[in-house]
């Protein structure tokens, strides 16, 4: 590994923390807490505050990897009991697809890791992303796809914890 420090965990919001896409009428459980009132974002009520404790228990440095940018700290960190986290400030995308199926976040996350071990938790990870990261990341990487219909589960936390403890 060329980078130093604990592994990074790049965390997306929509899908992993805010589940979506389940067929009606199932709906989603909602949880009271900061940001879920009538003046807040209605999707924030889907974020289970207990996930914060689970995230803090992982042996890593948490980084928001979401289009929410700094809003993740304002809307979600208090709800989850998280400190203010660093976030990836995405470059301006020119609208081109690049490598076809490669996710627009992939290159930026590898660059941001700068050789450190990292896990990327997202609901849009594809085989193309895995191949590209395998070929271009100087440090170990785990691309962990979450089912957006259910969000982060116990099985996801078990897999992340096991991998993070091996690097």
Rosetta constraint file for C-alpha pairs under 8 A:
AtomPair CA 1 CA 115 HARMONIC 6.35 0.50
AtomPair CA 1 CA 116 HARMONIC 6.48 0.50
AtomPair CA 1 CA 117 HARMONIC 7.09 0.50
AtomPair CA 1 CA 138 HARMONIC 6.67 0.50
AtomPair CA 1 CA 139 HARMONIC 4.80 0.50
AtomPair CA 1 CA 140 HARMONIC 6.99 0.50
AtomPair CA 2 CA 114 HARMONIC 7.88 0.50
AtomPair CA 2 CA 115 HARMONIC 4.89 0.50
AtomPair CA 2 CA 116 HARMONIC 6.38 0.50
AtomPair CA 2 CA 138 HARMONIC 6.63 0.50
AtomPair CA 2 CA 139 HARMONIC 6.30 0.50
AtomPair CA 3 CA 113 HARMONIC 7.71 0.50
AtomPair CA 3 CA 114 HARMONIC 6.13 0.50
AtomPair CA 3 CA 115 HARMONIC 4.31 0.50
AtomPair CA 3 CA 116 HARMONIC 3.99 0.50
AtomPair CA 3 CA 117 HARMONIC 7.33 0.50
AtomPair CA 3 CA 139 HARMONIC 7.12 0.50
AtomPair CA 4 CA 115 HARMONIC 7.86 0.50
AtomPair CA 4 CA 116 HARMONIC 5.92 0.50
AtomPair CA 5 CA 116 HARMONIC 7.13 0.50
AtomPair CA 6 CA 59 HARMONIC 7.35 0.50
AtomPair CA 6 CA 60 HARMONIC 5.43 0.50
AtomPair CA 6 CA 61 HARMONIC 6.33 0.50
AtomPair CA 6 CA 116 HARMONIC 7.73 0.50
AtomPair CA 6 CA 117 HARMONIC 7.56 0.50
AtomPair CA 7 CA 59 HARMONIC 7.51 0.50
AtomPair CA 7 CA 60 HARMONIC 4.94 0.50
AtomPair CA 7 CA 61 HARMONIC 6.23 0.50
AtomPair CA 7 CA 116 HARMONIC 6.25 0.50
AtomPair CA 7 CA 117 HARMONIC 4.73 0.50
AtomPair CA 7 CA 118 HARMONIC 5.07 0.50
AtomPair CA 7 CA 119 HARMONIC 7.42 0.50
AtomPair CA 7 CA 164 HARMONIC 6.79 0.50
AtomPair CA 7 CA 167 HARMONIC 7.38 0.50
AtomPair CA 8 CA 60 HARMONIC 5.44 0.50
AtomPair CA 8 CA 61 HARMONIC 4.76 0.50
AtomPair CA 8 CA 62 HARMONIC 6.03 0.50
AtomPair CA 8 CA 63 HARMONIC 6.92 0.50
AtomPair CA 8 CA 113 HARMONIC 7.18 0.50
AtomPair CA 8 CA 116 HARMONIC 7.20 0.50
AtomPair CA 8 CA 117 HARMONIC 6.37 0.50
AtomPair CA 8 CA 118 HARMONIC 4.47 0.50
AtomPair CA 8 CA 119 HARMONIC 6.24 0.50
AtomPair CA 9 CA 60 HARMONIC 6.20 0.50
AtomPair CA 9 CA 61 HARMONIC 5.96 0.50
AtomPair CA 9 CA 62 HARMONIC 4.92 0.50
AtomPair CA 9 CA 63 HARMONIC 5.94 0.50
AtomPair CA 9 CA 118 HARMONIC 5.64 0.50
AtomPair CA 9 CA 119 HARMONIC 4.76 0.50
AtomPair CA 9 CA 120 HARMONIC 5.84 0.50
AtomPair CA 9 CA 121 HARMONIC 7.29 0.50
AtomPair CA 10 CA 62 HARMONIC 6.35 0.50
AtomPair CA 10 CA 63 HARMONIC 4.94 0.50
AtomPair CA 10 CA 64 HARMONIC 5.79 0.50
AtomPair CA 10 CA 65 HARMONIC 5.20 0.50
AtomPair CA 10 CA 109 HARMONIC 7.78 0.50
AtomPair CA 10 CA 118 HARMONIC 7.25 0.50
AtomPair CA 10 CA 119 HARMONIC 6.13 0.50
AtomPair CA 10 CA 120 HARMONIC 4.68 0.50
AtomPair CA 10 CA 121 HARMONIC 6.10 0.50
AtomPair CA 11 CA 16 HARMONIC 7.85 0.50
AtomPair CA 11 CA 62 HARMONIC 7.14 0.50
AtomPair CA 11 CA 63 HARMONIC 6.11 0.50
AtomPair CA 11 CA 64 HARMONIC 5.00 0.50
AtomPair CA 11 CA 65 HARMONIC 5.00 0.50
AtomPair CA 11 CA 66 HARMONIC 7.07 0.50
AtomPair CA 11 CA 120 HARMONIC 6.27 0.50
AtomPair CA 11 CA 121 HARMONIC 5.10 0.50
AtomPair CA 11 CA 122 HARMONIC 6.70 0.50
AtomPair CA 12 CA 16 HARMONIC 6.33 0.50
AtomPair CA 12 CA 17 HARMONIC 7.50 0.50
AtomPair CA 12 CA 64 HARMONIC 6.32 0.50
AtomPair CA 12 CA 65 HARMONIC 4.94 0.50
AtomPair CA 12 CA 66 HARMONIC 4.80 0.50
AtomPair CA 12 CA 121 HARMONIC 6.09 0.50
AtomPair CA 12 CA 122 HARMONIC 5.23 0.50
AtomPair CA 12 CA 123 HARMONIC 7.91 0.50
AtomPair CA 13 CA 17 HARMONIC 5.02 0.50
AtomPair CA 13 CA 18 HARMONIC 6.15 0.50
AtomPair CA 13 CA 64 HARMONIC 7.85 0.50
AtomPair CA 13 CA 65 HARMONIC 7.72 0.50
AtomPair CA 13 CA 66 HARMONIC 5.98 0.50
AtomPair CA 13 CA 68 HARMONIC 7.66 0.50
AtomPair CA 13 CA 72 HARMONIC 7.98 0.50
AtomPair CA 13 CA 122 HARMONIC 7.84 0.50
AtomPair CA 14 CA 18 HARMONIC 4.96 0.50
AtomPair CA 14 CA 19 HARMONIC 6.68 0.50
AtomPair CA 14 CA 20 HARMONIC 7.69 0.50
AtomPair CA 14 CA 66 HARMONIC 7.86 0.50
AtomPair CA 14 CA 123 HARMONIC 7.92 0.50
AtomPair CA 14 CA 148 HARMONIC 7.57 0.50
AtomPair CA 15 CA 19 HARMONIC 4.67 0.50
AtomPair CA 15 CA 20 HARMONIC 6.19 0.50
AtomPair CA 15 CA 122 HARMONIC 7.00 0.50
AtomPair CA 15 CA 123 HARMONIC 5.62 0.50
AtomPair CA 15 CA 146 HARMONIC 7.04 0.50
AtomPair CA 15 CA 147 HARMONIC 6.95 0.50
AtomPair CA 15 CA 148 HARMONIC 3.95 0.50
AtomPair CA 15 CA 149 HARMONIC 7.01 0.50
AtomPair CA 15 CA 150 HARMONIC 7.68 0.50
AtomPair CA 15 CA 151 HARMONIC 5.43 0.50
AtomPair CA 16 CA 121 HARMONIC 7.16 0.50
AtomPair CA 16 CA 122 HARMONIC 6.19 0.50
AtomPair CA 16 CA 123 HARMONIC 6.50 0.50
AtomPair CA 16 CA 146 HARMONIC 5.83 0.50
AtomPair CA 16 CA 147 HARMONIC 7.31 0.50
AtomPair CA 16 CA 148 HARMONIC 6.07 0.50
AtomPair CA 16 CA 150 HARMONIC 7.82 0.50
AtomPair CA 16 CA 151 HARMONIC 4.19 0.50
AtomPair CA 16 CA 152 HARMONIC 5.11 0.50
AtomPair CA 17 CA 46 HARMONIC 7.84 0.50
AtomPair CA 17 CA 47 HARMONIC 5.64 0.50
AtomPair CA 17 CA 48 HARMONIC 7.63 0.50
AtomPair CA 17 CA 151 HARMONIC 5.58 0.50
AtomPair CA 17 CA 152 HARMONIC 6.40 0.50
AtomPair CA 18 CA 43 HARMONIC 6.79 0.50
AtomPair CA 18 CA 44 HARMONIC 7.04 0.50
AtomPair CA 18 CA 46 HARMONIC 5.66 0.50
AtomPair CA 18 CA 47 HARMONIC 5.46 0.50
AtomPair CA 18 CA 148 HARMONIC 7.76 0.50
AtomPair CA 18 CA 151 HARMONIC 6.43 0.50
AtomPair CA 19 CA 28 HARMONIC 7.68 0.50
AtomPair CA 19 CA 46 HARMONIC 7.01 0.50
AtomPair CA 19 CA 47 HARMONIC 7.99 0.50
AtomPair CA 19 CA 148 HARMONIC 5.10 0.50
AtomPair CA 19 CA 149 HARMONIC 5.17 0.50
AtomPair CA 19 CA 150 HARMONIC 5.30 0.50
AtomPair CA 19 CA 151 HARMONIC 4.83 0.50
AtomPair CA 20 CA 148 HARMONIC 5.65 0.50
AtomPair CA 20 CA 149 HARMONIC 4.95 0.50
AtomPair CA 20 CA 150 HARMONIC 7.32 0.50
AtomPair CA 21 CA 148 HARMONIC 6.74 0.50
AtomPair CA 21 CA 149 HARMONIC 5.12 0.50
AtomPair CA 22 CA 26 HARMONIC 6.94 0.50
AtomPair CA 22 CA 27 HARMONIC 7.06 0.50
AtomPair CA 22 CA 149 HARMONIC 4.99 0.50
AtomPair CA 22 CA 150 HARMONIC 7.78 0.50
AtomPair CA 23 CA 27 HARMONIC 7.64 0.50
AtomPair CA 28 CA 46 HARMONIC 6.72 0.50
AtomPair CA 29 CA 46 HARMONIC 6.23 0.50
AtomPair CA 30 CA 45 HARMONIC 5.00 0.50
AtomPair CA 30 CA 46 HARMONIC 4.64 0.50
AtomPair CA 30 CA 47 HARMONIC 7.24 0.50
AtomPair CA 30 CA 48 HARMONIC 7.50 0.50
AtomPair CA 31 CA 36 HARMONIC 7.79 0.50
AtomPair CA 31 CA 45 HARMONIC 5.33 0.50
AtomPair CA 31 CA 46 HARMONIC 6.27 0.50
AtomPair CA 31 CA 47 HARMONIC 6.91 0.50
AtomPair CA 31 CA 48 HARMONIC 6.08 0.50
AtomPair CA 31 CA 49 HARMONIC 7.40 0.50
AtomPair CA 32 CA 36 HARMONIC 6.25 0.50
AtomPair CA 32 CA 37 HARMONIC 7.95 0.50
AtomPair CA 32 CA 45 HARMONIC 6.47 0.50
AtomPair CA 33 CA 37 HARMONIC 7.87 0.50
AtomPair CA 33 CA 45 HARMONIC 7.45 0.50
AtomPair CA 33 CA 49 HARMONIC 7.54 0.50
AtomPair CA 33 CA 79 HARMONIC 5.99 0.50
AtomPair CA 34 CA 75 HARMONIC 7.74 0.50
AtomPair CA 34 CA 78 HARMONIC 6.54 0.50
AtomPair CA 34 CA 79 HARMONIC 5.05 0.50
AtomPair CA 35 CA 39 HARMONIC 7.79 0.50
AtomPair CA 35 CA 40 HARMONIC 4.99 0.50
AtomPair CA 35 CA 41 HARMONIC 6.74 0.50
AtomPair CA 35 CA 44 HARMONIC 6.38 0.50
AtomPair CA 35 CA 45 HARMONIC 7.35 0.50
AtomPair CA 35 CA 75 HARMONIC 5.99 0.50
AtomPair CA 35 CA 76 HARMONIC 7.60 0.50
AtomPair CA 35 CA 79 HARMONIC 6.94 0.50
AtomPair CA 36 CA 40 HARMONIC 5.48 0.50
AtomPair CA 36 CA 41 HARMONIC 6.59 0.50
AtomPair CA 36 CA 42 HARMONIC 6.22 0.50
AtomPair CA 36 CA 43 HARMONIC 7.79 0.50
AtomPair CA 36 CA 44 HARMONIC 5.61 0.50
AtomPair CA 36 CA 45 HARMONIC 4.70 0.50
AtomPair CA 37 CA 41 HARMONIC 7.94 0.50
AtomPair CA 37 CA 42 HARMONIC 7.64 0.50
AtomPair CA 38 CA 42 HARMONIC 7.43 0.50
AtomPair CA 40 CA 44 HARMONIC 7.55 0.50
AtomPair CA 41 CA 45 HARMONIC 7.82 0.50
AtomPair CA 43 CA 47 HARMONIC 7.63 0.50
AtomPair CA 44 CA 75 HARMONIC 7.63 0.50
AtomPair CA 44 CA 76 HARMONIC 7.41 0.50
AtomPair CA 47 CA 51 HARMONIC 7.89 0.50
AtomPair CA 48 CA 80 HARMONIC 7.59 0.50
AtomPair CA 49 CA 53 HARMONIC 7.92 0.50
AtomPair CA 49 CA 79 HARMONIC 5.76 0.50
AtomPair CA 49 CA 80 HARMONIC 4.60 0.50
AtomPair CA 49 CA 81 HARMONIC 7.39 0.50
AtomPair CA 50 CA 54 HARMONIC 6.80 0.50
AtomPair CA 50 CA 80 HARMONIC 6.80 0.50
AtomPair CA 51 CA 55 HARMONIC 6.09 0.50
AtomPair CA 51 CA 80 HARMONIC 6.55 0.50
AtomPair CA 52 CA 56 HARMONIC 6.13 0.50
AtomPair CA 52 CA 80 HARMONIC 4.31 0.50
AtomPair CA 52 CA 81 HARMONIC 5.78 0.50
AtomPair CA 52 CA 82 HARMONIC 6.12 0.50
AtomPair CA 53 CA 57 HARMONIC 6.25 0.50
AtomPair CA 53 CA 80 HARMONIC 7.35 0.50
AtomPair CA 53 CA 81 HARMONIC 7.27 0.50
AtomPair CA 54 CA 58 HARMONIC 6.84 0.50
AtomPair CA 54 CA 157 HARMONIC 7.52 0.50
AtomPair CA 55 CA 62 HARMONIC 7.89 0.50
AtomPair CA 56 CA 82 HARMONIC 7.45 0.50
AtomPair CA 58 CA 160 HARMONIC 7.72 0.50
AtomPair CA 58 CA 161 HARMONIC 5.80 0.50
AtomPair CA 58 CA 164 HARMONIC 7.53 0.50
AtomPair CA 59 CA 161 HARMONIC 7.11 0.50
AtomPair CA 59 CA 164 HARMONIC 6.26 0.50
AtomPair CA 59 CA 165 HARMONIC 6.76 0.50
AtomPair CA 60 CA 164 HARMONIC 6.98 0.50
AtomPair CA 62 CA 85 HARMONIC 6.63 0.50
AtomPair CA 62 CA 86 HARMONIC 7.55 0.50
AtomPair CA 63 CA 85 HARMONIC 5.84 0.50
AtomPair CA 63 CA 86 HARMONIC 5.17 0.50
AtomPair CA 63 CA 87 HARMONIC 5.24 0.50
AtomPair CA 63 CA 88 HARMONIC 7.17 0.50
AtomPair CA 64 CA 69 HARMONIC 7.06 0.50
AtomPair CA 64 CA 72 HARMONIC 7.19 0.50
AtomPair CA 64 CA 85 HARMONIC 6.71 0.50
AtomPair CA 64 CA 86 HARMONIC 6.35 0.50
AtomPair CA 64 CA 87 HARMONIC 4.38 0.50
AtomPair CA 64 CA 88 HARMONIC 6.26 0.50
AtomPair CA 65 CA 69 HARMONIC 7.48 0.50
AtomPair CA 65 CA 87 HARMONIC 6.05 0.50
AtomPair CA 65 CA 88 HARMONIC 5.40 0.50
AtomPair CA 66 CA 72 HARMONIC 7.97 0.50
AtomPair CA 66 CA 87 HARMONIC 7.75 0.50
AtomPair CA 66 CA 88 HARMONIC 7.30 0.50
AtomPair CA 67 CA 90 HARMONIC 7.84 0.50
AtomPair CA 68 CA 72 HARMONIC 5.36 0.50
AtomPair CA 69 CA 73 HARMONIC 7.96 0.50
AtomPair CA 69 CA 87 HARMONIC 5.97 0.50
AtomPair CA 69 CA 88 HARMONIC 6.81 0.50
AtomPair CA 69 CA 89 HARMONIC 6.58 0.50
AtomPair CA 70 CA 74 HARMONIC 6.76 0.50
AtomPair CA 70 CA 87 HARMONIC 6.72 0.50
AtomPair CA 71 CA 75 HARMONIC 5.83 0.50
AtomPair CA 71 CA 76 HARMONIC 7.76 0.50
AtomPair CA 72 CA 76 HARMONIC 5.13 0.50
AtomPair CA 72 CA 77 HARMONIC 6.54 0.50
AtomPair CA 73 CA 77 HARMONIC 4.79 0.50
AtomPair CA 73 CA 78 HARMONIC 7.38 0.50
AtomPair CA 73 CA 83 HARMONIC 7.89 0.50
AtomPair CA 73 CA 84 HARMONIC 5.48 0.50
AtomPair CA 73 CA 85 HARMONIC 6.53 0.50
AtomPair CA 74 CA 78 HARMONIC 7.11 0.50
AtomPair CA 75 CA 79 HARMONIC 7.11 0.50
AtomPair CA 76 CA 80 HARMONIC 6.07 0.50
AtomPair CA 77 CA 81 HARMONIC 5.80 0.50
AtomPair CA 77 CA 82 HARMONIC 4.63 0.50
AtomPair CA 77 CA 83 HARMONIC 6.21 0.50
AtomPair CA 77 CA 84 HARMONIC 6.44 0.50
AtomPair CA 77 CA 85 HARMONIC 7.84 0.50
AtomPair CA 78 CA 82 HARMONIC 6.19 0.50
AtomPair CA 78 CA 83 HARMONIC 7.63 0.50
AtomPair CA 88 CA 109 HARMONIC 7.88 0.50
AtomPair CA 88 CA 112 HARMONIC 7.76 0.50
AtomPair CA 90 CA 105 HARMONIC 7.82 0.50
AtomPair CA 90 CA 108 HARMONIC 7.26 0.50
AtomPair CA 91 CA 108 HARMONIC 7.95 0.50
AtomPair CA 97 CA 101 HARMONIC 7.65 0.50
AtomPair CA 97 CA 102 HARMONIC 7.82 0.50
AtomPair CA 97 CA 104 HARMONIC 7.78 0.50
AtomPair CA 98 CA 102 HARMONIC 7.29 0.50
AtomPair CA 101 CA 126 HARMONIC 7.50 0.50
AtomPair CA 101 CA 128 HARMONIC 6.04 0.50
AtomPair CA 101 CA 129 HARMONIC 7.76 0.50
AtomPair CA 102 CA 106 HARMONIC 7.02 0.50
AtomPair CA 102 CA 126 HARMONIC 7.39 0.50
AtomPair CA 102 CA 128 HARMONIC 5.44 0.50
AtomPair CA 102 CA 129 HARMONIC 5.34 0.50
AtomPair CA 102 CA 132 HARMONIC 7.81 0.50
AtomPair CA 103 CA 124 HARMONIC 7.51 0.50
AtomPair CA 103 CA 125 HARMONIC 7.03 0.50
AtomPair CA 103 CA 126 HARMONIC 7.58 0.50
AtomPair CA 103 CA 129 HARMONIC 6.40 0.50
AtomPair CA 104 CA 108 HARMONIC 7.92 0.50
AtomPair CA 105 CA 109 HARMONIC 6.16 0.50
AtomPair CA 106 CA 110 HARMONIC 6.43 0.50
AtomPair CA 106 CA 129 HARMONIC 6.42 0.50
AtomPair CA 106 CA 133 HARMONIC 7.45 0.50
AtomPair CA 107 CA 111 HARMONIC 6.22 0.50
AtomPair CA 108 CA 112 HARMONIC 5.99 0.50
AtomPair CA 109 CA 113 HARMONIC 6.09 0.50
AtomPair CA 110 CA 114 HARMONIC 6.56 0.50
AtomPair CA 110 CA 115 HARMONIC 7.68 0.50
AtomPair CA 110 CA 133 HARMONIC 7.11 0.50
AtomPair CA 110 CA 136 HARMONIC 7.66 0.50
AtomPair CA 110 CA 137 HARMONIC 5.92 0.50
AtomPair CA 111 CA 115 HARMONIC 7.95 0.50
AtomPair CA 113 CA 117 HARMONIC 7.11 0.50
AtomPair CA 113 CA 118 HARMONIC 6.67 0.50
AtomPair CA 114 CA 138 HARMONIC 7.89 0.50
AtomPair CA 115 CA 137 HARMONIC 6.63 0.50
AtomPair CA 115 CA 138 HARMONIC 5.01 0.50
AtomPair CA 115 CA 139 HARMONIC 4.61 0.50
AtomPair CA 116 CA 138 HARMONIC 7.80 0.50
AtomPair CA 116 CA 139 HARMONIC 5.30 0.50
AtomPair CA 116 CA 140 HARMONIC 7.31 0.50
AtomPair CA 117 CA 139 HARMONIC 4.98 0.50
AtomPair CA 117 CA 140 HARMONIC 4.69 0.50
AtomPair CA 117 CA 141 HARMONIC 5.61 0.50
AtomPair CA 117 CA 167 HARMONIC 6.93 0.50
AtomPair CA 118 CA 139 HARMONIC 7.63 0.50
AtomPair CA 118 CA 140 HARMONIC 6.57 0.50
AtomPair CA 118 CA 141 HARMONIC 4.91 0.50
AtomPair CA 118 CA 142 HARMONIC 6.41 0.50
AtomPair CA 119 CA 141 HARMONIC 5.59 0.50
AtomPair CA 119 CA 142 HARMONIC 4.50 0.50
AtomPair CA 119 CA 143 HARMONIC 5.75 0.50
AtomPair CA 119 CA 144 HARMONIC 6.92 0.50
AtomPair CA 119 CA 160 HARMONIC 7.67 0.50
AtomPair CA 119 CA 164 HARMONIC 7.76 0.50
AtomPair CA 120 CA 141 HARMONIC 7.75 0.50
AtomPair CA 120 CA 142 HARMONIC 6.26 0.50
AtomPair CA 120 CA 143 HARMONIC 4.87 0.50
AtomPair CA 120 CA 144 HARMONIC 5.86 0.50
AtomPair CA 121 CA 143 HARMONIC 6.44 0.50
AtomPair CA 121 CA 144 HARMONIC 4.96 0.50
AtomPair CA 121 CA 145 HARMONIC 5.98 0.50
AtomPair CA 121 CA 146 HARMONIC 6.80 0.50
AtomPair CA 122 CA 143 HARMONIC 7.93 0.50
AtomPair CA 122 CA 144 HARMONIC 6.59 0.50
AtomPair CA 122 CA 145 HARMONIC 5.28 0.50
AtomPair CA 122 CA 146 HARMONIC 5.84 0.50
AtomPair CA 123 CA 145 HARMONIC 5.08 0.50
AtomPair CA 123 CA 146 HARMONIC 4.75 0.50
AtomPair CA 123 CA 147 HARMONIC 5.96 0.50
AtomPair CA 123 CA 148 HARMONIC 5.70 0.50
AtomPair CA 124 CA 145 HARMONIC 6.80 0.50
AtomPair CA 125 CA 129 HARMONIC 6.24 0.50
AtomPair CA 125 CA 130 HARMONIC 7.67 0.50
AtomPair CA 125 CA 143 HARMONIC 7.00 0.50
AtomPair CA 125 CA 144 HARMONIC 7.43 0.50
AtomPair CA 125 CA 145 HARMONIC 5.66 0.50
AtomPair CA 126 CA 130 HARMONIC 6.60 0.50
AtomPair CA 127 CA 131 HARMONIC 6.22 0.50
AtomPair CA 128 CA 132 HARMONIC 6.15 0.50
AtomPair CA 129 CA 133 HARMONIC 6.07 0.50
AtomPair CA 130 CA 134 HARMONIC 6.04 0.50
AtomPair CA 130 CA 143 HARMONIC 6.66 0.50
AtomPair CA 131 CA 135 HARMONIC 6.25 0.50
AtomPair CA 132 CA 136 HARMONIC 6.04 0.50
AtomPair CA 133 CA 137 HARMONIC 5.25 0.50
AtomPair CA 133 CA 141 HARMONIC 7.38 0.50
AtomPair CA 134 CA 141 HARMONIC 7.69 0.50
AtomPair CA 137 CA 141 HARMONIC 7.33 0.50
AtomPair CA 140 CA 167 HARMONIC 7.35 0.50
AtomPair CA 142 CA 163 HARMONIC 7.62 0.50
AtomPair CA 144 CA 160 HARMONIC 7.85 0.50
AtomPair CA 146 CA 151 HARMONIC 6.16 0.50
AtomPair CA 146 CA 152 HARMONIC 6.34 0.50
AtomPair CA 146 CA 156 HARMONIC 7.39 0.50
AtomPair CA 147 CA 151 HARMONIC 5.79 0.50
AtomPair CA 147 CA 152 HARMONIC 7.64 0.50
AtomPair CA 152 CA 156 HARMONIC 5.92 0.50
AtomPair CA 152 CA 157 HARMONIC 7.31 0.50
AtomPair CA 153 CA 157 HARMONIC 6.48 0.50
AtomPair CA 154 CA 158 HARMONIC 6.15 0.50
AtomPair CA 155 CA 159 HARMONIC 6.21 0.50
AtomPair CA 156 CA 160 HARMONIC 6.12 0.50
AtomPair CA 157 CA 161 HARMONIC 5.91 0.50
AtomPair CA 158 CA 162 HARMONIC 6.13 0.50
AtomPair CA 159 CA 163 HARMONIC 6.23 0.50
AtomPair CA 160 CA 164 HARMONIC 5.98 0.50
AtomPair CA 161 CA 165 HARMONIC 6.14 0.50
AtomPair CA 162 CA 166 HARMONIC 6.58 0.50
AtomPair CA 163 CA 167 HARMONIC 6.84 0.50
